[in-house]
Amino acid sequence: MEYLDPVEVSPDNYKLLLENDQVRVLEMTLKAGESDVKHSHHNETVYFQSGGKVVVHLPDGGTAELEPPDGFVMWHEAWTHRVQNVGTTDIRAIIVEPK
């Protein structure tokens, strides 16, 4: 899998908060109606400070609809995707990727 760094390919949506030998921490913001750029994550834990309604677009053309509430925490194995905010609220999340 080619790794597409979200901070590099979608800098309007992803900000690097911390990186060291152990972990990488990102902040993700996605305004209502906005979509980020196709990107990758290593295994990740995501904490949604402000949730919303999203469609996740997968490389094989498939999609998944999610509606994480405020305060929701999820874990996902390494993957590549694009996220589209189809709701009416802005989404903010903290992403933690162990190295």
Secondary structure, 3 states (H helix, E strand, C coil): CCCCCHHHHCCCCEEEEEECCCEEEEEEEECCCCECCCEEECCEEEEEEECCCEEEECCCCCEEEECCCCCCEEEECCEEEEEEECCCCCEEEEEEEEC
